[in-house]
Amino acid sequence: MKIIEIDLNYIADEDSVIALGNFDGVHKGHMELINKAVARADDLNIKSSILLFNEHTDNLIKVGKKDIITTNQTKFEILENLGVDIIYLINFTREFMAYTPKMFLKDFLADNLKIRGVVVGYDYTYGFKKSGDVDFLLENKDLFDTIDVINQISSHGEKISSTLIRNLIEEGRIKEANDLLSRPYKLIGEIIHAKGLGKKMGYPTANLKLVDNFVIPRYGVYDTDIIINGERFKASTNIGTNPTVEHDGIKIEAHILDFDRDIYGEIVELELLDFVRPELKFDSIEELFDQIAKDVLVTRNRWLYKPAFIW
């Protein structure tokens, strides 16, 4: 798979079928589009491609940086597994935002990127102030050999969307979010030094400093796996403010089972598998650590998660 960083003047050197969307999270709905683009490219005997933005488009038009479900690096790994040949990576600039729908379809896609086939969701919008839609795309079908429009993909009667998945994560409904993602939701962070209270009480923790603006799950304890240099370990993880002992910001603390290595400074992946309990304030440190022992037992008694790409 090729990852090509482009701007609006880039001219592609080969034809392709492109899947278009925001792809925030690369969930089951997105996978339908991507799988269709890969299949259509095979039919035409050309490459499959996808357009990704370096940052979420909302970051340019709204105040504050939008929380993400998936980093671009993780997206790259997923897309390669799905069989995508080319990722076109572009900055969402004010110049790009000002493109009319016709400029986007003809100048950018058909002429510059040499797109022969387009795959979009039924509600895809593009161009200045999202003024382009599927109807306009179909009115300009002569620009392309094929156009495929994917109907709404639902789960239990509800549209699968990044917004739905964000809400599920924030509510602690992590198994439901994972089902819509077709994989565990994961946080990525650097292991940093902390106060070491857990170690003194027999439950040392790896403390994560997140590398990006991830969606923060509901505060509480989670059954997790932690991946360190490609090796997977069970971990009981607390996400929250530790109200029993301190109140100085959000912490992500993973007690890694049967593990005794110095991993300070390592970048690790923390996969959230299930919500165990909400964050609680205990009357004493002893009560807290009695509960931690019960939390750890939940993770210890769970079969080691075996990743299996559903796509």
C-alpha positions as CSV (number, residue, x, y, z in Angstrom):
1,M,0.0,0.0,0.0
2,K,1.3,3.5,-0.9
3,I,0.7,6.5,1.3
4,I,1.0,9.7,-0.8
5,E,0.9,13.2,0.8
6,I,-0.7,15.5,-1.7
7,D,-2.0,19.0,-2.2
8,L,-4.6,20.4,-4.6
9,N,-2.0,20.6,-7.4
10,Y,-0.9,17.0,-7.2
11,I,-1.3,14.9,-10.4
12,A,-1.7,11.2,-9.9
13,D,0.3,8.8,-12.1
14,E,-2.3,6.0,-12.2
15,D,-6.1,5.5,-12.4
16,S,-8.0,4.4,-9.3
17,V,-11.4,3.8,-7.7
18,I,-11.8,6.0,-4.7
19,A,-13.8,5.7,-1.5
20,L,-14.8,9.0,-0.1
21,G,-15.9,9.9,3.5
22,N,-14.5,11.3,6.8
23,F,-13.5,7.8,8.0
24,D,-13.3,8.9,11.6
25,G,-12.9,5.5,13.4
26,V,-13.1,3.4,10.2
27,H,-16.2,1.5,11.5
28,K,-18.4,-1.1,10.0
29,G,-20.2,1.4,7.8
30,H,-17.0,2.7,6.4
31,M,-15.8,-0.8,5.7
32,E,-18.7,-1.3,3.4
33,L,-17.6,1.6,1.3
34,I,-14.0,0.5,1.3
35,N,-14.7,-3.1,0.5
36,K,-16.9,-1.9,-2.4
37,A,-14.1,0.3,-3.7
38,V,-11.6,-2.5,-3.6
39,A,-14.0,-4.9,-5.4
40,R,-14.8,-2.3,-8.0
41,A,-11.1,-1.6,-8.6
42,D,-10.6,-5.3,-9.2
43,D,-13.4,-5.3,-11.7
44,L,-11.8,-2.5,-13.6
45,N,-8.3,-3.9,-13.1
46,I,-7.0,-0.7,-11.6
47,K,-6.0,0.5,-8.1
48,S,-8.2,1.2,-5.1
49,S,-7.7,4.4,-3.2
50,I,-9.0,6.5,-0.3
51,L,-8.8,10.2,0.5
52,L,-7.8,10.9,4.1
53,F,-7.3,14.3,5.8
54,N,-4.3,14.9,8.1
55,E,-6.7,16.2,10.7
56,H,-10.5,16.0,11.2
57,T,-12.2,18.6,9.0
58,D,-14.0,20.0,12.0
59,N,-10.7,21.3,13.3
60,L,-10.6,24.0,10.7
61,I,-14.2,25.2,11.0
62,K,-14.9,24.7,14.7
63,V,-13.2,26.0,17.9
64,G,-11.0,23.4,19.7
65,K,-9.5,20.2,18.4
66,K,-12.0,17.4,17.9
67,D,-11.5,14.2,19.9
68,I,-10.5,11.3,17.7
69,I,-11.5,7.6,17.7
70,T,-8.6,6.4,15.6
71,T,-5.2,7.9,14.8
72,N,-4.1,8.1,11.1
73,Q,-1.4,5.5,11.8
74,T,-4.1,3.0,13.0
75,K,-6.2,3.9,10.0
76,F,-3.3,3.1,7.7
77,E,-3.0,-0.4,9.3
78,I,-6.7,-1.1,9.0
79,L,-6.9,0.1,5.4
80,E,-3.9,-2.0,4.4
81,N,-5.7,-5.1,5.9
82,L,-8.8,-4.2,3.9
83,G,-6.8,-4.3,0.6
84,V,-6.6,-0.5,-0.2
85,D,-3.7,0.2,-2.7
86,I,-3.3,4.0,-2.3
87,I,-4.0,6.5,0.5
88,Y,-4.1,10.1,-0.6
89,L,-3.3,12.2,2.5
90,I,-4.2,15.9,2.3
91,N,-4.5,18.9,4.5
92,F,-8.1,20.3,4.8
93,T,-7.3,23.9,4.0
94,R,-9.4,27.0,3.5
95,E,-8.6,26.8,-0.2
96,F,-9.9,23.2,-0.3
97,M,-12.9,24.2,1.8
98,A,-13.8,26.8,-0.8
99,Y,-13.9,24.4,-3.8
100,T,-17.3,24.2,-5.4
101,P,-18.8,20.7,-5.8
102,K,-18.0,20.8,-9.6
103,M,-14.3,21.8,-8.9
104,F,-14.1,18.9,-6.4
105,L,-15.5,16.3,-8.8
106,K,-13.9,17.5,-12.0
107,D,-10.7,19.4,-11.2
108,F,-9.6,17.4,-8.1
109,L,-10.9,13.9,-8.6
110,A,-11.3,13.3,-12.3
111,D,-8.5,15.5,-13.7
112,N,-5.9,15.5,-11.0
113,L,-6.3,12.2,-9.2
114,K,-7.4,10.3,-12.4
115,I,-10.4,8.8,-10.5
116,R,-12.4,6.5,-12.7
117,G,-14.7,5.1,-10.0
118,V,-16.3,6.7,-6.9
119,V,-17.8,5.0,-3.9
120,V,-19.7,7.1,-1.3
121,G,-22.3,6.8,1.4
122,Y,-25.9,7.9,0.7
123,D,-25.4,11.0,2.8
124,Y,-22.0,12.1,1.6
125,T,-21.5,15.8,1.1
126,Y,-18.6,17.8,-0.3
127,G,-17.6,21.2,-1.7
128,F,-18.2,24.7,-0.3
129,K,-20.4,24.6,2.8
130,K,-21.2,20.9,2.0
131,S,-23.3,22.1,-1.0
132,G,-22.5,19.0,-3.0
133,D,-24.4,15.8,-2.4
134,V,-25.0,12.4,-4.0
135,D,-27.6,13.8,-6.4
136,F,-25.1,16.3,-7.8
137,L,-22.5,13.5,-8.1
138,L,-25.0,11.4,-10.1
139,E,-25.8,14.4,-12.3
140,N,-22.1,14.4,-13.2
141,K,-21.7,10.7,-13.7
142,D,-20.1,11.2,-17.1
143,L,-16.9,12.3,-15.3
144,F,-16.4,8.7,-14.1
145,D,-16.8,5.1,-15.3
146,T,-18.6,3.9,-12.2
147,I,-20.4,5.5,-9.2
148,D,-21.5,3.3,-6.3
149,V,-23.7,4.7,-3.5
150,I,-23.8,2.7,-0.3
151,N,-27.1,2.7,1.6
152,Q,-27.3,3.3,5.3
153,I,-25.6,0.6,7.4
154,S,-27.5,0.0,10.7
155,S,-27.1,-2.0,13.9
156,H,-30.1,-2.8,16.0
157,G,-32.1,-0.3,13.9
158,E,-29.7,2.6,14.5
159,K,-27.4,4.1,11.9
160,I,-23.7,3.2,12.4
161,S,-21.8,6.5,12.7
162,S,-18.8,7.9,14.4
163,T,-21.1,10.1,16.5
164,L,-22.9,7.0,17.8
165,I,-19.6,5.3,18.6
166,R,-18.3,8.4,20.4
167,N,-21.4,8.5,22.5
168,L,-21.1,4.8,23.4
169,I,-17.4,5.2,24.4
170,E,-18.3,8.2,26.6
171,E,-21.1,6.3,28.2
172,G,-18.8,3.3,29.0
173,R,-20.7,1.0,26.6
174,I,-17.4,-0.2,25.3
175,K,-18.4,-3.6,24.1
176,E,-21.1,-2.0,21.9
177,A,-18.6,0.5,20.5
178,N,-16.1,-2.3,19.8
179,D,-18.8,-4.3,17.9
180,L,-19.5,-1.3,15.6
181,L,-15.7,-0.8,15.1
182,S,-15.1,-4.5,14.5
183,R,-12.1,-4.2,16.9
184,P,-11.4,-3.0,20.4
185,Y,-11.3,0.8,20.9
186,K,-7.8,1.7,21.9
187,L,-5.9,4.5,23.5
188,I,-2.2,5.1,22.6
189,G,0.2,6.7,25.1
190,E,3.6,7.0,26.6
191,I,4.4,5.4,29.9
192,I,5.3,8.2,32.4
193,H,6.3,8.4,36.0
194,A,3.6,9.0,38.7
195,K,3.4,9.0,42.5
196,G,3.8,5.2,42.8
197,L,1.1,4.7,45.4
198,G,-0.2,1.6,43.6
199,K,3.3,0.0,43.8
200,K,3.5,0.6,47.5
201,M,0.2,-1.2,48.0
202,G,1.1,-4.2,45.7
203,Y,-0.6,-3.0,42.5
204,P,1.9,-1.1,40.4
205,T,0.4,0.7,37.5
206,A,1.6,1.9,34.1
207,N,0.5,5.5,33.7
208,L,-0.3,6.6,30.2
209,K,0.1,10.1,28.7
210,L,-2.0,10.0,25.6
211,V,-0.3,10.9,22.3
212,D,-3.4,12.5,20.8
213,N,-6.9,13.8,21.6
214,F,-8.7,10.5,22.0
215,V,-12.3,10.2,23.0
216,I,-12.1,9.7,26.8
217,P,-14.3,6.8,28.0
218,R,-16.7,7.1,31.0
219,Y,-14.6,7.2,34.2
220,G,-14.2,3.8,35.8
221,V,-12.4,0.5,35.7
222,Y,-12.0,-1.4,32.4
223,D,-10.9,-4.9,31.5
224,T,-8.1,-4.2,29.0
225,D,-5.2,-5.6,27.1
226,I,-2.0,-3.6,26.8
227,I,0.4,-4.1,23.8
228,I,4.0,-3.4,24.5
229,N,6.5,-3.8,21.6
230,G,4.0,-6.1,19.9
231,E,3.5,-8.3,23.0
232,R,0.0,-8.5,24.5
233,F,-0.7,-8.6,28.3
234,K,-3.9,-8.5,30.4
235,A,-4.4,-5.3,32.4
236,S,-6.9,-3.9,34.8
237,T,-7.2,-0.2,33.9
238,N,-8.6,2.8,35.8
239,I,-9.6,5.9,33.9
240,G,-10.6,8.9,36.0
241,T,-9.5,11.3,38.7
242,N,-8.8,8.9,41.6
243,P,-11.2,10.7,43.9
244,T,-10.2,8.6,47.0
245,V,-6.6,9.8,47.0
246,E,-6.1,12.9,44.7
247,H,-8.0,15.3,42.5
248,D,-5.4,16.6,39.9
249,G,-6.8,15.7,36.5
250,I,-7.6,12.7,34.4
251,K,-5.4,9.7,34.8
252,I,-5.1,6.4,32.9
253,E,-3.5,3.8,35.0
254,A,-3.1,0.2,33.9
255,H,-2.1,-2.6,36.3
256,I,-0.5,-5.1,34.1
257,L,-0.9,-8.7,35.3
258,D,2.2,-10.8,36.0
259,F,4.5,-8.1,34.6
260,D,7.6,-6.6,36.1
261,R,9.6,-4.6,33.5
262,D,10.8,-1.0,33.3
263,I,8.8,0.4,30.4
264,Y,9.0,4.2,31.2
265,G,9.1,6.1,27.9
266,E,7.6,3.3,25.9
267,I,4.7,4.0,23.5
268,V,2.0,1.4,24.2
269,E,-1.5,0.6,23.0
270,L,-4.3,0.0,25.5
271,E,-7.3,-1.9,24.1
272,L,-10.5,-1.5,26.1
273,L,-12.5,-4.8,26.1
274,D,-15.2,-4.3,28.7
275,F,-16.5,-1.8,31.4
276,V,-16.1,-3.3,34.9
277,R,-17.4,-0.6,37.2
278,P,-17.8,3.2,37.5
279,E,-15.3,5.3,39.4
280,L,-16.0,5.4,43.1
281,K,-14.8,7.3,46.1
282,F,-13.9,5.1,49.0
283,D,-13.7,5.9,52.7
284,S,-10.2,4.6,53.1
285,I,-7.1,3.6,51.1
286,E,-7.7,0.0,52.4
287,E,-11.2,-0.1,50.9
288,L,-9.9,1.2,47.6
289,F,-7.3,-1.6,47.4
290,D,-9.7,-4.3,48.4
291,Q,-11.8,-3.2,45.5
292,I,-8.8,-3.1,43.2
293,A,-8.1,-6.7,44.1
294,K,-11.6,-7.6,42.9
295,D,-11.2,-5.6,39.7
296,V,-8.0,-7.4,38.9
297,L,-9.7,-10.7,39.4
298,V,-12.2,-9.9,36.7
299,T,-9.4,-9.4,34.2
300,R,-7.4,-12.4,35.4
301,N,-10.4,-14.7,35.0
302,R,-11.0,-13.5,31.4
303,W,-9.6,-15.5,28.5
304,L,-6.7,-13.6,26.9
305,Y,-8.3,-11.6,24.0
306,K,-7.3,-12.8,20.6
307,P,-7.5,-10.1,18.0
308,A,-9.4,-11.2,14.9
309,F,-10.1,-8.7,12.1
310,I,-13.7,-9.1,11.1
311,W,-13.1,-7.5,7.8
